[in-house]
Amino acid sequence: MTAFLLIAGLMVLVGIALLAYPLVLRRAPVESGFRDAPRAISVVLTALAVITLVAGLYPFASNWRWNDAERAARSRAAASDPMIERLEDRLRASPDELEGWIMLGRDYATRHRYYRAADAYEHALALSDGNNTEAMLGLGEALALADQSNLTGRAGQLLERVATLEPQNARALWWGGAAAYQRNDFKLARDLWQKFLATNPPPDIAQILRVKISEIDQQTGSAPVAATNTRSSDVQVRVRVDVAGNVNRNDGVLFVLARHPGEAGPPLAAKRLPLGTWPVEVELGVNDAMMPGRTLSAGDEVQIVARISRSGTASPASGDSYGEVRYHVGRDGLVALRIDKQVP
C-alpha cells in the first residue's frame, strides 16, 4: 500500500509539471522579468489545491478497505504484546512451569488468539499428567471458541469432565451443558444448565438458559417440578415476612431463601415472589430446592433471608433491603422475619 501511494504521488507531480511548463517556464522573452510572477503563483496554488483535493477524496472514491487496513495494523501491533513476549521468554527458560503455561493460555484467550491459547493449555495439561482442571477447562474452552464444532469432539469431552470433577464450577457447567446439547444429550445438558442457573448468572444469560431448558423439556416430553405456594406435608420452613417503616415496600421483587449459616454458593431453597400486601407468609420445601439431591432436611439449622431486589435479579445489589432469621427445620413453626437492613 505504501508503494502504491508513492507512485500515485509521483504521477500527480508529473501531471503538475506538464501543466506548469507551458504556462510559466516556456517564456521566450527574457525581458519579461517579474511580470509573470502572478501566473507562477497561480500555478503553484492550483497544484497545491489539486494535491489536497486528490488526497482528501481518494479514501472515499477508492475501493480500498481503509478500515480493514487499520484494523489489521492494530492486530499486528497486538500480536507483538510485550507482556506475552516476556512470559514466552520466561517459559522458554523454564518450560516446566505449569502456572506460567496456564497464564499464557489465559492471556492468549483474552486476545482472541484461541489456537495459541489451546497450545499453551495443552502444554500445561501435559505437565500435570492430564489432571489439572484449570488447564483442562481452558483447553476445552479455547477449542470451542476457535470452532464450535469442536464441542462434539475433544473440547466437549474435556468440558464435561471438568463439570463432573467440579460440580460447582460455573464455567464448566455452562460449557459442559453446551457440549452435551451439541451432541444431543439433552438430559445431561439440562442437568448441567440447571446447576449453572443455581450459581446466579447474569439475568440475560439466565433467561437464555431457561428458554433452552424449556425447549429441552418440550423435546423430551419432561417438565421441571413446579414450585408451589400451597401448604403440604413436605413444607419444612414457614416465615411471616414484614418490612420496617423506612423500607420501600412497593419497588422490586421479593426473594426468600434458606441456606446453611456461613455457607457460600447456591441456597438450599429459594422463591421469587412479586411484592404485594404486607406481611406475607412464605413457605419453603423440597419443591423449592435449587439443586437436585440438595434440599432442606429435618434437624437442619438454616438461615432464612428475605430481600427486596429493586433490579429483580437474584444477586444482592447495593441499596437492596433485607432481613434474616435462624430457623430449625422440623422444630420451628411460623417464624417472624423483618426486612430492616440495607445492602451497602
VOLO-622353 format. One record per residue (C-alpha): residue number from 1; chain; x, y, z. Coordinates in pm, 1 decimal. Example, Ala and Ser with C-alpha at 12.3 -4.5 7.8 and 13.67 -1.06 7.14 Angstrom:
2
    k  c         x         y         z
    1  A    1230.0    -450.0     780.0
    2  A    1367.0    -106.0     714.0
end
This chain:
344
    k  c         x         y         z
    1  A       0.0       0.0       0.0
    2  A     285.6     242.4      77.0
    3  A     447.6     180.6    -264.6
    4  A     113.9     246.7    -435.5
    5  A      74.3     581.5    -257.5
    6  A     429.5     684.7    -352.2
    7  A     369.6     601.2    -718.5
    8  A      37.4     787.3    -714.9
    9  A     204.8    1092.1    -560.3
   10  A     478.9    1084.0    -823.7
   11  A     221.4    1070.3   -1104.8
   12  A      42.0    1374.6    -958.8
   13  A     370.2    1569.4    -955.0
   14  A     442.3    1474.1   -1317.0
   15  A      97.2    1593.6   -1416.0
   16  A     150.7    1924.9   -1236.8
   17  A     488.6    1969.6   -1408.7
   18  A     332.0    1914.7   -1750.4
   19  A      73.8    2179.0   -1661.2
   20  A     322.8    2432.5   -1528.7
   21  A     578.0    2406.6   -1809.8
   22  A     372.4    2562.8   -2091.2
   23  A     218.4    2820.8   -1858.7
   24  A     527.6    2958.8   -1689.7
   25  A     857.8    2808.6   -1792.7
   26  A     822.4    2839.9   -2170.5
   27  A     856.3    3219.4   -2177.5
   28  A    1073.5    3330.5   -2471.1
   29  A    1137.3    3696.0   -2397.6
   30  A    1381.1    3721.5   -2108.7
   31  A    1294.3    4083.9   -2060.5
   32  A     951.1    3988.6   -1929.6
   33  A    1110.6    3996.7   -1581.1
   34  A     865.2    3952.7   -1295.9
   35  A     554.9    4027.5   -1495.1
   36  A     467.6    3656.9   -1496.9
   37  A     501.2    3619.2   -1119.3
   38  A     122.1    3625.5   -1063.1
   39  A      82.2    3348.7   -1317.6
   40  A     350.8    3138.9   -1145.6
   41  A     185.2    3188.8    -809.0
   42  A    -149.4    3081.8    -957.7
   43  A       4.0    2763.7   -1096.2
   44  A     162.0    2674.7    -759.9
   45  A    -162.2    2736.8    -571.7
   46  A    -355.1    2531.4    -827.3
   47  A    -106.3    2247.5    -787.8
   48  A    -140.0    2252.1    -410.2
   49  A    -518.4    2256.4    -437.8
   50  A    -512.5    1956.8    -675.1
   51  A    -287.8    1759.1    -439.0
   52  A    -506.9    1840.1    -136.6
   53  A    -828.3    1758.4    -320.1
   54  A    -696.2    1425.6    -451.3
   55  A    -562.1    1323.7    -111.0
   56  A    -889.9    1413.4      58.8
   57  A   -1121.9    1244.8    -190.4
   58  A    -924.2     928.9    -263.8
   59  A   -1011.9     736.4      53.6
   60  A   -1380.4     786.1     -30.3
   61  A   -1362.6     729.1    -407.1
   62  A   -1130.4     425.3    -396.4
   63  A   -1238.8      67.3    -328.4
   64  A    -952.6      12.6     -81.6
   65  A   -1086.8    -101.4     257.8
   66  A    -914.6     155.0     476.1
   67  A   -1078.3      45.3     800.0
   68  A    -971.5    -314.1     739.0
   69  A    -616.7    -199.6     684.0
   70  A    -623.4      -1.1    1006.9
   71  A    -766.4    -297.1    1199.4
   72  A    -502.4    -526.4    1050.4
   73  A    -230.9    -285.6    1161.1
   74  A    -373.9    -282.7    1514.1
   75  A    -394.3    -661.2    1510.2
   76  A     -27.6    -688.8    1408.8
   77  A      63.9    -449.4    1688.9
   78  A    -137.0    -654.1    1938.8
   79  A      33.0    -973.0    1821.9
   80  A     363.8    -838.2    1948.1
   81  A     237.7    -783.8    2302.0
   82  A     534.7    -709.6    2531.5
   83  A     369.4    -883.8    2826.8
   84  A     312.7   -1202.9    2629.5
   85  A     663.7   -1184.4    2486.7
   86  A     812.7   -1161.1    2836.7
   87  A     604.3   -1457.1    2951.3
   88  A     708.7   -1658.6    2646.1
   89  A    1075.3   -1579.7    2716.9
   90  A    1028.2   -1692.5    3076.3
   91  A     870.4   -2019.3    2968.1
   92  A    1147.8   -2085.6    2717.0
   93  A    1387.8   -2064.0    3009.8
   94  A    1158.9   -2264.1    3244.6
   95  A     944.4   -2488.8    3023.7
   96  A     815.9   -2695.2    3318.9
   97  A     639.7   -2402.3    3488.7
   98  A     279.3   -2522.5    3497.5
   99  A     118.4   -2199.9    3619.9
  100  A     311.1   -1999.4    3361.8
  101  A     162.3   -2202.4    3075.6
  102  A    -187.2   -2161.0    3220.9
  103  A    -128.8   -1785.0    3247.3
  104  A      -6.2   -1774.7    2887.3
  105  A    -314.2   -1962.3    2768.9
  106  A    -535.4   -1718.3    2956.7
  107  A    -355.1   -1417.8    2804.4
  108  A    -387.7   -1558.5    2453.0
  109  A    -758.2   -1630.3    2506.9
  110  A    -832.2   -1274.7    2623.4
  111  A    -675.1   -1153.1    2297.4
  112  A    -893.5   -1393.9    2093.3
  113  A    -590.5   -1599.4    1981.2
  114  A    -766.8   -1923.3    2061.7
  115  A    -541.6   -2173.5    1886.5
  116  A    -236.0   -2022.4    2056.9
  117  A    -427.9   -2044.1    2385.4
  118  A    -509.5   -2409.1    2315.5
  119  A    -139.6   -2485.3    2256.6
  120  A     -43.9   -2325.3    2589.5
  121  A    -315.8   -2507.9    2781.4
  122  A    -218.9   -2833.5    2608.0
  123  A     135.8   -2791.7    2735.9
  124  A       6.5   -2722.5    3089.2
  125  A    -219.5   -3027.4    3077.3
  126  A      70.4   -3247.2    2970.6
  127  A     282.4   -3114.7    3258.7
  128  A       5.4   -3213.1    3502.7
  129  A     -30.1   -3562.3    3351.9
  130  A    -377.7   -3465.7    3234.7
  131  A    -510.0   -3387.0    3583.5
  132  A    -513.7   -3006.1    3609.8
  133  A    -876.6   -2897.4    3577.9
  134  A    -788.2   -2533.0    3503.0
  135  A    -576.2   -2640.6    3205.8
  136  A    -845.5   -2888.7    3104.7
  137  A   -1118.5   -2625.6    3117.1
  138  A    -904.5   -2364.7    2939.9
  139  A    -814.2   -2606.2    2659.9
  140  A   -1174.6   -2712.2    2603.9
  141  A   -1293.3   -2351.9    2613.3
  142  A   -1026.1   -2231.8    2367.8
  143  A   -1102.0   -2513.2    2122.1
  144  A   -1474.9   -2441.3    2143.8
  145  A   -1426.2   -2067.7    2088.2
  146  A   -1197.4   -2135.4    1792.0
  147  A   -1453.1   -2365.8    1630.3
  148  A   -1787.9   -2454.3    1785.9
  149  A   -1790.4   -2790.8    1609.5
  150  A   -1510.8   -2894.8    1847.4
  151  A   -1778.8   -2926.9    2116.0
  152  A   -1875.5   -3263.0    1966.4
  153  A   -1515.5   -3385.1    1993.5
  154  A   -1229.8   -3344.2    2235.3
  155  A   -1336.0   -2999.4    2359.5
  156  A   -1673.0   -3135.0    2470.3
  157  A   -1513.0   -3432.3    2645.0
  158  A   -1278.3   -3206.1    2840.4
  159  A   -1552.1   -2962.8    2940.7
  160  A   -1793.1   -3232.7    3054.3
  161  A   -1515.9   -3398.8    3254.8
  162  A   -1445.3   -3074.2    3442.1
  163  A   -1818.5   -3032.5    3509.1
  164  A   -1814.0   -3379.2    3668.1
  165  A   -1497.0   -3316.2    3870.6
  166  A   -1601.1   -2966.1    3983.0
  167  A   -1983.1   -2956.4    4001.9
  168  A   -1975.6   -2601.2    4144.6
  169  A   -1758.9   -2456.9    3865.2
  170  A   -1988.1   -2218.0    3676.8
  171  A   -1773.8   -2207.6    3360.5
  172  A   -1757.6   -2585.5    3346.3
  173  A   -2134.0   -2616.7    3396.9
  174  A   -2201.9   -2366.7    3116.8
  175  A   -1964.4   -2524.8    2866.1
  176  A   -2037.7   -2881.8    2972.4
  177  A   -2407.3   -2819.5    2911.2
  178  A   -2330.5   -2666.3    2571.7
  179  A   -2120.1   -2969.4    2475.9
  180  A   -2389.6   -3213.9    2585.9
  181  A   -2654.5   -3015.5    2396.5
  182  A   -2438.5   -3012.3    2083.7
  183  A   -2425.2   -3393.4    2077.0
  184  A   -2797.8   -3422.7    2160.0
  185  A   -2752.1   -3547.9    2516.7
  186  A   -3038.3   -3327.0    2630.2
  187  A   -3078.7   -3481.4    2974.4
  188  A   -2717.3   -3407.8    3069.6
  189  A   -2737.4   -3061.2    2914.4
  190  A   -3046.8   -2983.4    3119.9
  191  A   -2892.1   -3110.9    3442.9
  192  A   -2572.7   -2907.5    3395.2
  193  A   -2754.4   -2590.9    3292.4
  194  A   -2996.3   -2624.2    3582.2
  195  A   -2698.4   -2635.6    3818.1
  196  A   -2548.1   -2337.5    3637.5
  197  A   -2867.2   -2139.0    3697.2
  198  A   -2825.7   -2205.2    4069.2
  199  A   -2497.3   -2008.5    4062.0
  200  A   -2694.7   -1686.9    3993.8
  201  A   -2557.9   -1597.6    3647.1
  202  A   -2631.6   -1258.6    3486.3
  203  A   -3004.2   -1215.7    3412.3
  204  A   -2967.6   -1216.3    3032.4
  205  A   -2774.2   -1546.1    3035.5
  206  A   -3016.8   -1696.9    3286.6
  207  A   -3309.9   -1604.8    3061.2
  208  A   -3145.3   -1769.5    2758.5
  209  A   -3083.9   -2089.2    2955.0
  210  A   -3439.8   -2100.6    3085.5
  211  A   -3561.3   -2085.5    2726.2
  212  A   -3321.2   -2365.1    2623.2
  213  A   -3426.6   -2579.0    2920.4
  214  A   -3791.4   -2523.1    2827.2
  215  A   -3712.6   -2635.8    2470.2
  216  A   -3542.1   -2948.0    2606.4
  217  A   -3846.8   -3025.6    2820.5
  218  A   -4069.2   -2997.6    2513.8
  219  A   -3839.0   -3219.5    2306.1
  220  A   -3804.1   -3488.7    2569.8
  221  A   -4160.9   -3470.6    2698.7
  222  A   -4043.5   -3397.6    3052.5
  223  A   -4115.9   -3095.7    3268.8
  224  A   -3942.1   -2949.0    3570.0
  225  A   -4101.6   -2989.2    3909.1
  226  A   -4306.6   -2675.9    3963.5
  227  A   -4267.5   -2470.7    4277.7
  228  A   -4581.6   -2435.7    4484.6
  229  A   -4708.8   -2195.0    4743.4
  230  A   -4961.4   -2438.0    4889.9
  231  A   -4912.9   -2584.3    5230.9
  232  A   -4847.8   -2957.2    5228.4
  233  A   -4674.7   -3223.0    5432.7
  234  A   -4339.1   -3150.7    5262.2
  235  A   -4325.9   -2785.2    5376.6
  236  A   -4034.0   -2750.9    5617.7
  237  A   -3987.0   -2373.7    5659.9
  238  A   -4256.0   -2111.0    5726.1
  239  A   -4187.5   -1740.1    5776.7
  240  A   -4404.8   -1430.2    5801.2
  241  A   -4215.6   -1151.2    5623.4
  242  A   -4280.7    -789.2    5713.1
  243  A   -4094.4    -464.7    5636.8
  244  A   -3973.2    -175.7    5852.9
  245  A   -4135.8     163.5    5810.6
  246  A   -3840.9     319.4    5628.1
  247  A   -3821.6      46.0    5359.9
  248  A   -3963.0      95.9    5010.9
  249  A   -4208.1    -194.2    5001.6
  250  A   -4353.8    -143.4    4652.2
  251  A   -4047.9    -134.8    4424.0
  252  A   -3890.0    -461.5    4300.8
  253  A   -3945.6    -829.3    4379.0
  254  A   -3909.8   -1040.3    4693.4
  255  A   -3654.9   -1320.6    4721.6
  256  A   -3677.3   -1560.8    5015.5
  257  A   -3405.3   -1822.8    5052.8
  258  A   -3269.4   -2075.3    5301.9
  259  A   -2904.8   -2173.0    5336.9
  260  A   -2674.5   -2324.9    5593.8
  261  A   -2525.5   -2043.2    5807.9
  262  A   -2198.2   -1914.1    5665.3
  263  A   -2227.3   -2126.8    5351.5
  264  A   -2143.4   -1977.7    5011.1
  265  A   -2285.8   -2084.2    4677.7
  266  A   -2644.9   -2167.2    4581.3
  267  A   -2900.5   -2176.9    4865.2
  268  A   -3081.0   -2492.9    4971.1
  269  A   -3417.1   -2349.2    4866.6
  270  A   -3544.0   -2021.1    4727.1
  271  A   -3851.7   -1842.4    4596.8
  272  A   -3906.2   -1528.8    4390.6
  273  A   -4234.4   -1350.1    4463.1
  274  A   -4399.9   -1026.8    4345.7
  275  A   -4444.2    -752.6    4601.4
  276  A   -4792.8    -713.1    4741.2
  277  A   -4970.3    -682.3    5072.6
  278  A   -4755.5    -696.7    5385.1
  279  A   -4693.6    -904.6    5587.5
  280  A   -4669.0   -1208.5    5359.9
  281  A   -4636.6   -1573.1    5461.9
  282  A   -4380.4   -1774.2    5263.5
  283  A   -4315.1   -2146.9    5273.7
  284  A   -4001.8   -2325.2    5151.9
  285  A   -3991.7   -2700.6    5096.1
  286  A   -3839.1   -2973.8    4883.3
  287  A   -4008.6   -2836.5    4571.2
  288  A   -3811.1   -2513.9    4612.0
  289  A   -3470.0   -2683.7    4609.7
  290  A   -3211.8   -2516.5    4386.8
  291  A   -3016.3   -2833.5    4306.5
  292  A   -3128.2   -3197.3    4276.9
  293  A   -3048.2   -3404.6    4585.9
  294  A   -2965.1   -3098.9    4796.9
  295  A   -3259.2   -2971.9    4994.3
  296  A   -3386.7   -2886.2    5340.0
  297  A   -3378.0   -3170.6    5591.2
  298  A   -3540.6   -3213.3    5929.6
  299  A   -3297.9   -3120.4    6206.4
  300  A   -3108.4   -2862.9    5997.3
  301  A   -3042.1   -2519.2    6137.9
  302  A   -3067.3   -2278.0    5847.0
  303  A   -3054.0   -1905.9    5787.0
  304  A   -3360.9   -1757.8    5618.0
  305  A   -3301.0   -1437.9    5421.5
  306  A   -3574.1   -1220.7    5271.3
  307  A   -3456.0    -949.4    5032.3
  308  A   -3635.4    -690.4    4823.1
  309  A   -3443.9    -670.4    4495.1
  310  A   -3503.9    -340.9    4318.6
  311  A   -3344.0    -472.4    3996.5
  312  A   -3530.2    -802.9    4003.8
  313  A   -3209.3   -1009.6    3999.0
  314  A   -3119.0   -1287.0    4241.1
  315  A   -2776.1   -1143.3    4327.0
  316  A   -2772.2    -883.6    4608.8
  317  A   -2712.4    -529.0    4487.7
  318  A   -2631.2    -206.6    4668.4
  319  A   -2947.7     -43.7    4801.1
  320  A   -3149.8    -367.2    4832.0
  321  A   -3332.2    -412.4    5163.2
  322  A   -3317.0    -742.4    5351.9
  323  A   -3375.0    -921.5    5680.1
  324  A   -3270.1   -1260.8    5818.1
  325  A   -3354.6   -1509.0    6090.6
  326  A   -3233.6   -1852.9    6209.1
  327  A   -3470.1   -2146.8    6166.1
  328  A   -3464.8   -2505.4    6299.0
  329  A   -3617.8   -2726.3    6032.7
  330  A   -3871.2   -2972.0    6169.4
  331  A   -3892.9   -2795.7    6507.2
  332  A   -3991.1   -2432.5    6445.0
  333  A   -4331.6   -2334.5    6316.9
  334  A   -4423.3   -1996.6    6169.6
  335  A   -4138.6   -1751.0    6242.5
  336  A   -4142.9   -1373.2    6202.6
  337  A   -3882.5   -1215.7    5971.7
  338  A   -3846.1    -837.7    5941.8
  339  A   -3677.5    -662.0    5649.3
  340  A   -3493.5    -374.3    5817.0
  341  A   -3136.3    -371.5    5677.4
  342  A   -2984.4    -240.9    5357.0
  343  A   -2713.6    -386.0    5134.3
  344  A   -2422.4    -134.3    5138.8
end
